[in-house]
């Protein structure tokens, strides 16, 4: 039985998104997983659409792709701030709501609270004095909680405790191995 995985994450914004997605798909294939990255190269011909229609075409395409997938492997590496990409979190919630298995990873070993404090030092809080969530988790507690509930495994982090580049693939490969093994049981 083959497993089809929706490869959620802000990787679609990388300058080399298509090549990066191809590397992720190849890593998935090594473990018998069919990787489905939500790229928009197939929507390029629709670039003549006005923005107020184009975004909906992309959204509908991504939801249809999620419907076709058995699991999600989500890149929760912080994106444009101390937390994971908002769109990826919607996709993660979609899989949780559908009862489909969730697996996730982050290339950042630094806990969310520490990243949040660093962010607040650089960009002052719009309402000073708000609490910074602790717990030593990879992100806001609802995110690793959803991953654990949805797949039975915590967010996969760099095993050596060292942050990776945003586009590094070794932690992703660890997550794919975990997902493939868990789904074959």
Secondary structure, 3 states (H helix, E strand, C coil): CCEEEEEECHHHHCCCHHHHHHHHHHHHHCCCEEEEECCCHHHHHHCCCCHHHHHHHHHHHHHHHHHHCCEEEEECCCCCCCCCCHHHHHHHHHHHHHCCEEEEECCCCCCHHHHHHHHHHHCCCCCCCCCCCCCCCCCCHHHHHHHHHHHCCCCECCCCCCCCCCCCCHHHHHHHHHHHHHHHC
